[in-house]
Amino acid sequence: MPRPIQAFVHTDALRHNLTRMRAAAPDARVWAVVKANAYGHGIERVFEGLRGADGFALLDLDEAQRVRSLGWRGPVLLLEGVFEMRDLELCSRLDLWHTVHCDEQVDMLSAHKTQMPHRIFLKMNSGMNRLGFTPTRFRSAWTRLNQLPQVDEISLVTHFSDADGAKGVAEQMRVFAKTTEDLPGERTTCNSAGLLRHASDVAVAADWVRPGIALYGSAPDFPERTIAQWDLQPTLSLRSRIIATQELQAGETVGYGSTFTAEAPMRIGIVACGYADGYPRHCPTGTPVLVEGARTRTLGRVSMDMIAVDLTPCGELTGYGCEATLWGKSSSGAVLPIDEVAQAAGTVGYELMCAVSGRVGFTQD
């Protein structure tokens, strides 16, 4: 038998979250962002749940080929565009739309020999300062692309740096709107936080929105709001089982470095999960976990293959073989949002999803 740890991808939850994104921007089309192997879920495993989207947005050509091999014939967008000139040949063959964010990508297009013009998403750096043309250079880049026979339609795109916080999106949208006000082409602006927090503002009205993390059941502005408050459902559940129990006396310690000391007699369980499975090593004592659906906490250091948990809140019958849910939904339906575990680890849900290791088996639920 394999180790009992298993990751479950919930198709119905993916559908629910996609529906929720549509409701937030009913007049826009929706990109389902499936970069980073669908945020660690697996593109093939999320496809059924997200095929109701209008298009798939991703990062590299391998991911694009996988989406096409699943039978998807709709739009596919490369969010960072191409990395070298020969990538344009595959864009033509797979009918991929792609982002242009720098002069070098314009140069590649101008030198590219093709009979099939490309659909381009021209990116503006409106304040994120990662990718894109600054507002003062954006229109000249658009003019140059518009003159190329290799280019068909040009869409316009920017990305928000602070949609999840107090700064918001107003200034970036003002810059984007002012710079593009008389340019033709569809607009795409909203990430998950922009869509959930600002879609009611006419300033962020867009032809396309591109939710990512919210599709996968993580709140983009946690802890200000939770997935329950946004009506999102967890799409990835990491579950294992207790493989041993120990009875501690007051003064006894747990795990490497003896970082937890029992203050009174207590019973603990040892869960088959560790940092080699993708669970954060730096999660401290007190990180939430579910045992048979009951909420409890981790104890001591996370080791490579095991975690100790407090069985005190879980009842006398909990022990060997009982289910432990590290995040997501337990088999009984109790939910531990991935955001709470990520917060304890000092990170975000994105990282936990993407970090589940190859030795963990996946099941599509």
MIMITI-468296 format. One record per residue (C-alpha): x, y, z; residue in three letters; chain; residue number from 1. Coordinates in Angstrom, 1 decimal, decimal comma, always signed. Each point is the difference from the previous one (the first is absolute). Last residue first. Layout:
# residues N
[[X; Y; Z]; "ALA"; "A"; NUM]
...
END
This chain:
# residues 365
[[-13,0; +14,2; -7,0]; "ASP"; "A"; 365]
[[+3,1; -0,3; -2,2]; "GLN"; "A"; 364]
[[+2,6; -1,9; +2,0]; "THR"; "A"; 363]
[[+3,7; +1,0; +0,4]; "PHE"; "A"; 362]
[[+2,8; -2,0; +1,5]; "GLY"; "A"; 361]
[[+2,6; +1,8; +2,0]; "VAL"; "A"; 360]
[[+3,6; -1,0; -1,0]; "ARG"; "A"; 359]
[[+0,1; +2,8; -2,5]; "GLY"; "A"; 358]
[[-0,1; +2,7; +2,6]; "SER"; "A"; 357]
[[-2,7; +2,5; +0,9]; "VAL"; "A"; 356]
[[+1,8; +3,3; -0,3]; "ALA"; "A"; 355]
[[-2,2; +1,8; -2,5]; "CYS"; "A"; 354]
[[-3,1; -0,2; +2,2]; "MET"; "A"; 353]
[[+2,0; +1,1; +3,1]; "LEU"; "A"; 352]
[[+1,6; +2,9; -1,9]; "GLU"; "A"; 351]
[[-3,3; +1,4; -1,3]; "TYR"; "A"; 350]
[[-1,5; -0,2; +3,4]; "GLY"; "A"; 349]
[[+2,2; +2,7; +1,3]; "VAL"; "A"; 348]
[[+3,0; +0,2; +2,3]; "THR"; "A"; 347]
[[+0,9; +0,4; +3,7]; "GLY"; "A"; 346]
[[-0,5; -3,6; +0,8]; "ALA"; "A"; 345]
[[-2,9; +0,7; +2,3]; "ALA"; "A"; 344]
[[-1,5; +2,2; -2,7]; "GLN"; "A"; 343]
[[+0,4; -2,9; -2,5]; "ALA"; "A"; 342]
[[-1,9; -2,3; +2,3]; "VAL"; "A"; 341]
[[-2,8; +2,5; +0,3]; "GLU"; "A"; 340]
[[-0,1; +0,7; -3,7]; "ASP"; "A"; 339]
[[-0,4; -3,7; -0,8]; "ILE"; "A"; 338]
[[-3,5; +0,2; +1,5]; "PRO"; "A"; 337]
[[-0,8; -2,8; +2,4]; "LEU"; "A"; 336]
[[-3,4; -1,3; -0,9]; "VAL"; "A"; 335]
[[-2,1; -2,7; +1,6]; "ALA"; "A"; 334]
[[-1,8; -2,1; -2,7]; "GLY"; "A"; 333]
[[+0,3; -3,5; +1,6]; "SER"; "A"; 332]
[[+2,7; -0,9; -2,5]; "SER"; "A"; 331]
[[+1,9; +3,0; +1,2]; "SER"; "A"; 330]
[[+0,2; +3,1; -2,2]; "LYS"; "A"; 329]
[[+3,1; +2,1; -0,6]; "GLY"; "A"; 328]
[[+3,1; +0,0; +2,1]; "TRP"; "A"; 327]
[[+2,0; -2,5; +2,0]; "LEU"; "A"; 326]
[[-2,9; -2,3; +0,4]; "THR"; "A"; 325]
[[+0,8; -2,9; +2,4]; "ALA"; "A"; 324]
[[-2,1; -3,1; -0,3]; "GLU"; "A"; 323]
[[+0,1; -2,6; +2,8]; "CYS"; "A"; 322]
[[+2,1; -3,1; -0,6]; "GLY"; "A"; 321]
[[+1,5; -0,2; +3,5]; "TYR"; "A"; 320]
[[-1,8; +2,2; +2,4]; "GLY"; "A"; 319]
[[-3,2; +1,9; +0,7]; "THR"; "A"; 318]
[[-2,4; -1,7; +2,3]; "LEU"; "A"; 317]
[[+0,8; +2,1; +3,0]; "GLU"; "A"; 316]
[[-1,2; +3,2; -1,6]; "GLY"; "A"; 315]
[[+1,5; +2,5; -2,4]; "CYS"; "A"; 314]
[[+0,8; +3,0; +2,2]; "PRO"; "A"; 313]
[[+2,9; -1,8; +1,8]; "THR"; "A"; 312]
[[+1,4; -1,7; -3,1]; "LEU"; "A"; 311]
[[+2,8; +2,6; -0,4]; "ASP"; "A"; 310]
[[+1,9; -0,6; -3,2]; "VAL"; "A"; 309]
[[+3,6; -1,2; -0,8]; "ALA"; "A"; 308]
[[+1,1; +0,3; -3,6]; "ILE"; "A"; 307]
[[+1,9; -2,6; -2,0]; "MET"; "A"; 306]
[[+2,1; -0,7; -3,2]; "ASP"; "A"; 305]
[[+2,7; +2,7; -0,1]; "MET"; "A"; 304]
[[-0,6; +1,5; +3,4]; "SER"; "A"; 303]
[[-2,4; +2,7; +1,1]; "VAL"; "A"; 302]
[[+1,2; +1,4; +3,3]; "ARG"; "A"; 301]
[[-2,1; +0,0; +3,1]; "GLY"; "A"; 300]
[[-3,7; -0,6; +0,3]; "LEU"; "A"; 299]
[[-2,7; +0,5; -2,6]; "THR"; "A"; 298]
[[-3,4; +1,2; +0,9]; "ARG"; "A"; 297]
[[-3,7; -1,1; +0,3]; "THR"; "A"; 296]
[[-3,2; +0,4; -1,9]; "ARG"; "A"; 295]
[[-2,3; -3,1; -0,1]; "ALA"; "A"; 294]
[[-0,8; -1,4; -3,4]; "GLY"; "A"; 293]
[[+1,4; -3,4; +0,8]; "GLU"; "A"; 292]
[[+3,2; +1,8; +0,9]; "VAL"; "A"; 291]
[[+0,2; +3,5; -1,5]; "LEU"; "A"; 290]
[[+3,1; +2,2; +0,1]; "VAL"; "A"; 289]
[[+0,8; +3,5; +1,1]; "PRO"; "A"; 288]
[[+3,6; +1,1; +0,6]; "THR"; "A"; 287]
[[+0,4; +0,3; +3,7]; "GLY"; "A"; 286]
[[+3,6; -1,0; +0,2]; "THR"; "A"; 285]
[[+1,8; +1,7; -2,8]; "PRO"; "A"; 284]
[[-0,1; -0,6; -3,8]; "CYS"; "A"; 283]
[[+3,6; +0,4; -1,1]; "HIS"; "A"; 282]
[[+0,3; -3,3; -1,8]; "ARG"; "A"; 281]
[[-2,9; +0,9; -2,3]; "PRO"; "A"; 280]
[[-1,9; -3,1; -1,2]; "TYR"; "A"; 279]
[[+1,3; -0,9; -3,4]; "GLY"; "A"; 278]
[[+0,1; -3,8; +0,3]; "ASP"; "A"; 277]
[[+3,7; +0,1; +0,9]; "ALA"; "A"; 276]
[[-1,0; +2,6; +2,6]; "TYR"; "A"; 275]
[[-2,0; -2,6; +1,9]; "GLY"; "A"; 274]
[[-3,1; -2,1; +0,0]; "CYS"; "A"; 273]
[[-0,9; -3,4; +1,5]; "ALA"; "A"; 272]
[[-1,6; +1,4; +3,2]; "VAL"; "A"; 271]
[[+1,2; -0,8; +3,5]; "ILE"; "A"; 270]
[[-2,7; +0,3; +2,6]; "GLY"; "A"; 269]
[[+0,3; +1,5; +3,5]; "ILE"; "A"; 268]
[[-1,5; -0,8; +3,4]; "ARG"; "A"; 267]
[[+0,4; +2,3; +2,9]; "MET"; "A"; 266]
[[+1,3; +0,1; +3,6]; "PRO"; "A"; 265]
[[+0,7; +3,6; +1,0]; "ALA"; "A"; 264]
[[+2,2; +2,9; -1,1]; "GLU"; "A"; 263]
[[+1,3; -2,0; -2,9]; "ALA"; "A"; 262]
[[+3,2; +1,6; -1,5]; "THR"; "A"; 261]
[[+0,3; +1,0; -3,6]; "PHE"; "A"; 260]
[[+3,3; +1,0; -1,6]; "THR"; "A"; 259]
[[+1,8; -3,2; +0,9]; "SER"; "A"; 258]
[[+2,6; +0,7; -2,7]; "GLY"; "A"; 257]
[[-1,4; -2,7; -2,2]; "TYR"; "A"; 256]
[[-3,3; -1,4; +1,1]; "GLY"; "A"; 255]
[[-2,2; +0,3; +3,1]; "VAL"; "A"; 254]
[[+0,9; +0,6; +3,7]; "THR"; "A"; 253]
[[-0,9; -1,4; +3,4]; "GLU"; "A"; 252]
[[-0,5; +2,3; +2,9]; "GLY"; "A"; 251]
[[-3,4; -1,1; +0,9]; "ALA"; "A"; 250]
[[-0,5; -3,6; -1,2]; "GLN"; "A"; 249]
[[-0,6; -0,9; -3,6]; "LEU"; "A"; 248]
[[-2,0; -2,9; -1,4]; "GLU"; "A"; 247]
[[+1,0; -0,8; -3,6]; "GLN"; "A"; 246]
[[-2,0; -0,9; -3,1]; "THR"; "A"; 245]
[[+1,0; -1,5; -3,3]; "ALA"; "A"; 244]
[[-0,9; +0,0; -3,7]; "ILE"; "A"; 243]
[[-2,6; +2,8; +0,0]; "ILE"; "A"; 242]
[[-1,3; +0,4; -3,5]; "ARG"; "A"; 241]
[[+0,4; +2,3; -3,0]; "SER"; "A"; 240]
[[-1,9; +2,7; -1,8]; "ARG"; "A"; 239]
[[+0,9; +2,9; -2,2]; "LEU"; "A"; 238]
[[-3,1; +1,6; -1,5]; "SER"; "A"; 237]
[[+0,1; +2,1; -3,2]; "LEU"; "A"; 236]
[[-3,0; +1,8; -1,4]; "THR"; "A"; 235]
[[-1,1; +1,9; +3,1]; "PRO"; "A"; 234]
[[-3,3; +1,8; -0,5]; "GLN"; "A"; 233]
[[-0,6; +3,7; -0,5]; "LEU"; "A"; 232]
[[-2,9; +2,1; +1,2]; "ASP"; "A"; 231]
[[+2,1; +3,1; +0,5]; "TRP"; "A"; 230]
[[-0,8; +0,1; +3,8]; "GLN"; "A"; 229]
[[+0,5; -3,7; +0,2]; "ALA"; "A"; 228]
[[+3,3; +0,3; -1,8]; "ILE"; "A"; 227]
[[+1,2; +2,4; +2,6]; "THR"; "A"; 226]
[[+0,3; +3,8; +0,0]; "ARG"; "A"; 225]
[[+2,5; +2,3; +1,6]; "GLU"; "A"; 224]
[[+2,2; -3,0; +0,7]; "PRO"; "A"; 223]
[[+0,1; -0,7; -2,9]; "PHE"; "A"; 222]
[[-0,2; +2,4; -3,0]; "ASP"; "A"; 221]
[[+0,2; -2,5; -2,9]; "PRO"; "A"; 220]
[[-2,2; -2,5; +1,8]; "ALA"; "A"; 219]
[[+1,1; -3,5; -1,0]; "SER"; "A"; 218]
[[-2,4; -2,5; -1,6]; "GLY"; "A"; 217]
[[+1,8; -0,9; -3,2]; "TYR"; "A"; 216]
[[-2,0; +2,3; -2,3]; "LEU"; "A"; 215]
[[+0,8; +2,8; +2,5]; "ALA"; "A"; 214]
[[+3,7; -0,5; -0,7]; "ILE"; "A"; 213]
[[-0,2; +0,8; -3,7]; "GLY"; "A"; 212]
[[-2,6; +2,3; -1,3]; "PRO"; "A"; 211]
[[+0,6; +1,6; -3,5]; "ARG"; "A"; 210]
[[-2,7; +2,4; -1,0]; "VAL"; "A"; 209]
[[-0,8; +0,8; -3,7]; "TRP"; "A"; 208]
[[-1,9; +2,8; -1,7]; "ASP"; "A"; 207]
[[+0,7; +2,2; +3,0]; "ALA"; "A"; 206]
[[-1,8; +2,4; +2,4]; "ALA"; "A"; 205]
[[+2,6; +1,1; +2,5]; "VAL"; "A"; 204]
[[-1,1; +3,6; +0,2]; "ALA"; "A"; 203]
[[-3,7; -1,0; +0,2]; "VAL"; "A"; 202]
[[+0,7; -1,1; +3,6]; "ASP"; "A"; 201]
[[-2,1; -3,1; +0,8]; "SER"; "A"; 200]
[[+3,0; -2,1; -1,0]; "ALA"; "A"; 199]
[[+2,2; +1,5; +2,7]; "HIS"; "A"; 198]
[[+0,3; -2,5; +2,9]; "ARG"; "A"; 197]
[[-0,8; -3,3; -1,7]; "LEU"; "A"; 196]
[[+1,4; +0,6; -3,4]; "LEU"; "A"; 195]
[[+3,0; +2,1; +1,0]; "GLY"; "A"; 194]
[[+0,9; -2,6; +2,6]; "ALA"; "A"; 193]
[[-0,3; -2,9; -2,4]; "SER"; "A"; 192]
[[+1,9; +1,8; -2,8]; "ASN"; "A"; 191]
[[-1,9; +2,7; -2,0]; "CYS"; "A"; 190]
[[+1,3; +1,9; -3,0]; "THR"; "A"; 189]
[[-0,8; -1,2; -3,5]; "THR"; "A"; 188]
[[-0,9; +2,4; -2,7]; "ARG"; "A"; 187]
[[-1,2; -0,7; -3,6]; "GLU"; "A"; 186]
[[+1,4; +2,0; -2,8]; "GLY"; "A"; 185]
[[-0,2; +3,5; -1,5]; "PRO"; "A"; 184]
[[+2,1; +2,9; +1,4]; "LEU"; "A"; 183]
[[-1,7; +3,3; +0,9]; "ASP"; "A"; 182]
[[+0,1; -0,3; +3,8]; "GLU"; "A"; 181]
[[+3,1; -2,1; +0,2]; "THR"; "A"; 180]
[[+2,3; +2,3; +2,0]; "THR"; "A"; 179]
[[-2,7; +1,6; +2,0]; "LYS"; "A"; 178]
[[-1,7; -3,3; +0,9]; "ALA"; "A"; 177]
[[+3,3; -1,7; +1,0]; "PHE"; "A"; 176]
[[+1,1; +2,9; +2,1]; "VAL"; "A"; 175]
[[-3,4; +0,4; +1,7]; "ARG"; "A"; 174]
[[-0,1; -3,8; +0,5]; "MET"; "A"; 173]
[[+3,4; +0,0; +1,7]; "GLN"; "A"; 172]
[[-1,2; +2,9; +2,3]; "GLU"; "A"; 171]
[[-3,3; -1,6; +0,9]; "ALA"; "A"; 170]
[[+1,3; -3,5; +0,7]; "VAL"; "A"; 169]
[[+0,1; -0,4; +3,8]; "GLY"; "A"; 168]
[[+2,5; +1,7; +2,4]; "LYS"; "A"; 167]
[[-1,8; -1,7; +2,9]; "ALA"; "A"; 166]
[[+0,8; -3,5; -1,0]; "GLY"; "A"; 165]
[[-0,9; -3,0; -2,3]; "ASP"; "A"; 164]
[[+0,0; +2,0; -3,2]; "ALA"; "A"; 163]
[[+3,5; +1,3; +0,8]; "ASP"; "A"; 162]
[[+2,3; -0,9; -3,0]; "SER"; "A"; 161]
[[-2,7; -0,1; -2,7]; "PHE"; "A"; 160]
[[+0,9; -1,4; -3,5]; "HIS"; "A"; 159]
[[-0,5; +1,6; -3,4]; "THR"; "A"; 158]
[[-1,3; -1,1; -3,3]; "VAL"; "A"; 157]
[[-1,0; +1,3; -3,4]; "LEU"; "A"; 156]
[[-1,1; -2,1; -3,0]; "SER"; "A"; 155]
[[+1,6; +0,2; -3,4]; "ILE"; "A"; 154]
[[-1,7; -1,8; -2,9]; "GLU"; "A"; 153]
[[+2,1; -1,3; -2,9]; "ASP"; "A"; 152]
[[+3,7; +0,2; +0,1]; "VAL"; "A"; 151]
[[+2,5; -1,5; -2,4]; "GLN"; "A"; 150]
[[-0,8; +2,7; -2,5]; "PRO"; "A"; 149]
[[+1,7; +2,5; +2,4]; "LEU"; "A"; 148]
[[-1,3; +3,6; +0,1]; "GLN"; "A"; 147]
[[-2,2; -0,6; +3,0]; "ASN"; "A"; 146]
[[+2,9; -1,3; +1,9]; "LEU"; "A"; 145]
[[+2,0; +3,2; -0,5]; "ARG"; "A"; 144]
[[-2,9; +2,2; +0,9]; "THR"; "A"; 143]
[[-0,8; -2,0; +3,2]; "TRP"; "A"; 142]
[[+3,7; +0,3; +1,0]; "ALA"; "A"; 141]
[[-0,2; +3,7; -0,6]; "SER"; "A"; 140]
[[-3,1; +0,2; +2,1]; "ARG"; "A"; 139]
[[+1,5; -1,8; +2,9]; "PHE"; "A"; 138]
[[+3,2; +2,0; +0,3]; "ARG"; "A"; 137]
[[-1,2; +2,8; +2,3]; "THR"; "A"; 136]
[[-2,3; -2,3; +1,8]; "PRO"; "A"; 135]
[[+2,9; -2,4; +0,9]; "THR"; "A"; 134]
[[+0,2; -3,1; -2,1]; "PHE"; "A"; 133]
[[-0,6; -3,3; +1,8]; "GLY"; "A"; 132]
[[+1,4; -2,4; +2,5]; "LEU"; "A"; 131]
[[+1,0; +0,4; +3,7]; "ARG"; "A"; 130]
[[-0,5; +3,6; +1,1]; "ASN"; "A"; 129]
[[-3,6; -0,5; +1,4]; "MET"; "A"; 128]
[[-0,8; +3,7; -0,7]; "GLY"; "A"; 127]
[[-1,8; +0,2; -3,3]; "SER"; "A"; 126]
[[+2,5; -2,2; -1,9]; "ASN"; "A"; 125]
[[-2,1; -0,5; -3,1]; "MET"; "A"; 124]
[[-0,3; -3,3; -1,8]; "LYS"; "A"; 123]
[[-0,9; -0,5; -3,6]; "LEU"; "A"; 122]
[[-2,1; -3,1; -0,4]; "PHE"; "A"; 121]
[[+0,6; -1,2; -3,6]; "ILE"; "A"; 120]
[[-2,0; -2,2; -2,4]; "ARG"; "A"; 119]
[[+2,5; -1,2; -2,6]; "HIS"; "A"; 118]
[[-0,1; +0,1; -3,8]; "PRO"; "A"; 117]
[[+0,0; -3,3; -1,8]; "MET"; "A"; 116]
[[+2,1; +0,0; -3,2]; "GLN"; "A"; 115]
[[+3,2; +0,0; +2,1]; "THR"; "A"; 114]
[[+3,5; +1,2; -0,2]; "LYS"; "A"; 113]
[[+1,1; +1,5; +3,3]; "HIS"; "A"; 112]
[[+2,5; +2,9; -0,1]; "ALA"; "A"; 111]
[[-2,6; +2,6; +1,1]; "SER"; "A"; 110]
[[-1,3; -2,4; +2,6]; "LEU"; "A"; 109]
[[+3,4; -0,5; +1,6]; "MET"; "A"; 108]
[[+0,6; +3,7; +0,1]; "ASP"; "A"; 107]
[[-3,3; +0,6; +1,7]; "VAL"; "A"; 106]
[[+1,1; -2,6; +2,6]; "GLN"; "A"; 105]
[[+3,3; +1,8; +0,5]; "GLU"; "A"; 104]
[[-1,7; +3,3; +0,5]; "ASP"; "A"; 103]
[[-1,8; -1,2; +3,1]; "CYS"; "A"; 102]
[[-3,4; -1,1; +1,4]; "HIS"; "A"; 101]
[[-1,7; -1,9; -2,8]; "VAL"; "A"; 100]
[[-2,6; -2,5; +1,2]; "THR"; "A"; 99]
[[-1,0; -3,0; -2,0]; "HIS"; "A"; 98]
[[-3,0; -1,5; -1,7]; "TRP"; "A"; 97]
[[+0,6; -3,7; -1,0]; "LEU"; "A"; 96]
[[-1,3; -1,6; -3,2]; "ASP"; "A"; 95]
[[+1,9; -3,3; +0,7]; "LEU"; "A"; 94]
[[+1,9; +0,1; -3,3]; "ARG"; "A"; 93]
[[+0,4; +3,8; +0,0]; "SER"; "A"; 92]
[[+1,1; +0,2; +3,6]; "CYS"; "A"; 91]
[[+2,4; -3,0; -0,7]; "LEU"; "A"; 90]
[[+1,7; +2,1; -2,7]; "GLU"; "A"; 89]
[[+0,2; +3,0; +2,3]; "LEU"; "A"; 88]
[[+2,0; -2,1; +2,5]; "ASP"; "A"; 87]
[[+2,8; +0,0; -2,6]; "ARG"; "A"; 86]
[[+0,6; +3,7; +0,8]; "MET"; "A"; 85]
[[+0,9; -0,4; +3,6]; "GLU"; "A"; 84]
[[-1,7; +0,5; +3,4]; "PHE"; "A"; 83]
[[-3,6; +0,4; -1,2]; "VAL"; "A"; 82]
[[-2,8; +1,7; +1,8]; "GLY"; "A"; 81]
[[+0,0; +0,4; +3,8]; "GLU"; "A"; 80]
[[-3,7; -0,7; +0,4]; "LEU"; "A"; 79]
[[-0,2; -2,5; -2,9]; "LEU"; "A"; 78]
[[-3,7; +0,1; -0,9]; "LEU"; "A"; 77]
[[-2,2; -3,0; -1,2]; "VAL"; "A"; 76]
[[-3,2; +0,8; -1,7]; "PRO"; "A"; 75]
[[-2,5; -2,8; -0,8]; "GLY"; "A"; 74]
[[+0,8; -3,4; -1,6]; "ARG"; "A"; 73]
[[+0,5; -2,0; +3,2]; "TRP"; "A"; 72]
[[+0,2; -3,7; -0,8]; "GLY"; "A"; 71]
[[+2,2; -1,1; +2,9]; "LEU"; "A"; 70]
[[+3,0; +0,1; -2,4]; "SER"; "A"; 69]
[[-0,5; +3,7; -0,4]; "ARG"; "A"; 68]
[[+0,3; +0,6; +3,8]; "VAL"; "A"; 67]
[[+3,1; -2,2; +0,1]; "ARG"; "A"; 66]
[[+1,6; +1,9; -2,9]; "GLN"; "A"; 65]
[[-0,6; +3,3; +1,8]; "ALA"; "A"; 64]
[[+1,6; -1,4; +3,2]; "GLU"; "A"; 63]
[[+3,1; -1,0; -2,0]; "ASP"; "A"; 62]
[[+0,0; +3,4; -1,7]; "LEU"; "A"; 61]
[[+0,3; +2,0; +3,2]; "ASP"; "A"; 60]
[[-1,8; +2,3; +2,3]; "LEU"; "A"; 59]
[[-3,7; -0,5; +0,1]; "LEU"; "A"; 58]
[[-3,4; +1,6; -0,8]; "ALA"; "A"; 57]
[[-2,9; -2,3; -1,0]; "PHE"; "A"; 56]
[[-3,0; +1,4; -1,8]; "GLY"; "A"; 55]
[[-3,8; +0,6; +0,3]; "ASP"; "A"; 54]
[[-0,3; -2,1; +3,1]; "ALA"; "A"; 53]
[[-2,4; -2,9; +0,2]; "GLY"; "A"; 52]
[[+2,9; -2,3; -0,4]; "ARG"; "A"; 51]
[[+1,0; +0,8; +3,6]; "LEU"; "A"; 50]
[[-1,2; -3,1; +1,9]; "GLY"; "A"; 49]
[[+0,7; -2,4; -2,8]; "GLU"; "A"; 48]
[[+3,5; +1,4; -0,5]; "PHE"; "A"; 47]
[[+1,0; +0,0; +3,6]; "VAL"; "A"; 46]
[[+1,6; -3,5; +0,1]; "ARG"; "A"; 45]
[[+1,7; +0,3; -3,4]; "GLU"; "A"; 44]
[[+1,6; +3,3; +1,0]; "ILE"; "A"; 43]
[[+1,4; -1,4; +3,2]; "GLY"; "A"; 42]
[[-1,0; +1,4; +3,5]; "HIS"; "A"; 41]
[[+3,3; +1,8; +0,6]; "GLY"; "A"; 40]
[[-1,3; +3,4; -0,9]; "TYR"; "A"; 39]
[[-1,4; -1,2; -3,2]; "ALA"; "A"; 38]
[[+3,3; -1,5; -1,1]; "ASN"; "A"; 37]
[[+1,8; +3,2; +0,9]; "ALA"; "A"; 36]
[[-2,3; +2,0; -2,2]; "LYS"; "A"; 35]
[[-3,7; -1,1; -0,2]; "VAL"; "A"; 34]
[[-1,7; +3,5; -0,1]; "VAL"; "A"; 33]
[[-3,6; -0,5; -1,1]; "ALA"; "A"; 32]
[[-0,7; +3,0; -2,2]; "TRP"; "A"; 31]
[[-3,5; +1,4; +0,4]; "VAL"; "A"; 30]
[[-2,1; +2,0; -2,4]; "ARG"; "A"; 29]
[[-1,4; +3,2; +1,3]; "ALA"; "A"; 28]
[[-3,6; +1,2; +0,4]; "ASP"; "A"; 27]
[[-0,8; -2,1; +3,1]; "PRO"; "A"; 26]
[[+3,0; +1,2; +2,0]; "ALA"; "A"; 25]
[[-0,4; -1,3; +3,6]; "ALA"; "A"; 24]
[[-2,5; -2,6; -1,1]; "ALA"; "A"; 23]
[[+2,5; -1,4; -2,5]; "ARG"; "A"; 22]
[[+2,5; -0,4; +2,8]; "MET"; "A"; 21]
[[-2,5; -1,8; +2,2]; "ARG"; "A"; 20]
[[-0,8; -2,4; -2,9]; "THR"; "A"; 19]
[[+3,7; -0,8; -0,2]; "LEU"; "A"; 18]
[[+0,1; -0,6; +3,8]; "ASN"; "A"; 17]
[[-2,9; -2,4; -0,3]; "HIS"; "A"; 16]
[[+1,5; -1,9; -2,9]; "ARG"; "A"; 15]
[[+3,3; -0,4; +1,8]; "LEU"; "A"; 14]
[[-1,9; -1,2; +3,1]; "ALA"; "A"; 13]
[[-1,8; -2,6; -2,0]; "ASP"; "A"; 12]
[[+3,3; -1,3; -1,3]; "THR"; "A"; 11]
[[+1,6; -0,5; +3,4]; "HIS"; "A"; 10]
[[+3,6; -0,9; -0,3]; "VAL"; "A"; 9]
[[+1,1; -2,4; +2,8]; "PHE"; "A"; 8]
[[+3,5; -0,4; +1,3]; "ALA"; "A"; 7]
[[+1,0; -3,2; +1,7]; "GLN"; "A"; 6]
[[+2,1; -1,1; +3,0]; "ILE"; "A"; 5]
[[-0,6; -3,6; +1,0]; "PRO"; "A"; 4]
[[+3,5; -1,3; -0,9]; "ARG"; "A"; 3]
[[-0,4; -2,6; -2,8]; "PRO"; "A"; 2]
[[-1,2; -3,5; +0,7]; "MET"; "A"; 1]
END
